[in-house]
Amino acid sequence: MSERFFSSKEAAEITGCSLRQLQYWRERGVVVPPISATGTGRSIYYSRSELAELAVMQYWLSVGLSFEVAARALQALKHKAPEFSDPVVQKRFMLVWDKKEKDFRLKEFEKKDAIASIDRGHAVIPVWLDCIHQQLQEKLRDFK
């Protein structure tokens, strides 16, 4: 069975991103789907894995991260767990404020570490891929 691809309009509808966000993220190299030249224009199609990347970006922006921090966090997630966009991946991560680096650091979720960071007054932002995949799957099921 071949993989289904989604137009920019469909990807925006499924993930809750705006078309402008998708364009901006492509221009900045954050989430870059393949572009196929067809006819006189260009067609841009997102795969299921790219929808997961969009959903993670949208989540991080919704909790108040800046675009720059969210984009760096997505790159860190791609590096730490290249398979994260696979729906069977059930890993949980967290962004933890690193006082020394003055930036968020991505690490696997550990309740003890999260509580210790919060006790020190540092921000902790969870990203539970299982929840993101479940929400994405529900939207895809409703989309069909």
Secondary structure as the mmCIF struct_conf table of DSSP 4:
data_model
#
loop_
_struct_conf.conf_type_id
_struct_conf.id
_struct_conf.beg_label_comp_id
_struct_conf.beg_label_asym_id
_struct_conf.beg_label_seq_id
_struct_conf.end_label_comp_id
_struct_conf.end_label_asym_id
_struct_conf.end_label_seq_id
HELX_LH_PP_P HELX_LH_PP_P1 SER A 2 ARG A 4
STRN STRN1 PHE A 6 SER A 7
HELX_RH_AL_P HELX_RH_AL_P1 SER A 8 THR A 15
HELX_RH_AL_P HELX_RH_AL_P2 LEU A 19 GLU A 27
TURN_TY1_P TURN_TY1_P1 ARG A 28 GLY A 29
BEND BEND1 VAL A 30 VAL A 31
STRN STRN2 ILE A 35 THR A 38
TURN_TY1_P TURN_TY1_P2 GLY A 39 THR A 40
STRN STRN3 GLY A 41 TYR A 46
HELX_RH_AL_P HELX_RH_AL_P3 ARG A 48 SER A 62
TURN_TY1_P TURN_TY1_P3 VAL A 63 GLY A 64
HELX_RH_AL_P HELX_RH_AL_P4 PHE A 67 LYS A 80
TURN_TY1_P TURN_TY1_P4 PRO A 82 SER A 85
BEND BEND2 ASP A 86 ASP A 86
TURN_TY1_P TURN_TY1_P5 PRO A 87 VAL A 88
STRN STRN4 ARG A 92 ASP A 98
TURN_TY1_P TURN_TY1_P6 LYS A 99 LYS A 102
STRN STRN5 ASP A 103 GLU A 108
HELX_RH_AL_P HELX_RH_AL_P5 LYS A 111 ASP A 119
TURN_TY1_P TURN_TY1_P7 ARG A 120 GLY A 121
STRN STRN6 VAL A 124 TRP A 128
HELX_RH_AL_P HELX_RH_AL_P6 LEU A 129 PHE A 143
#
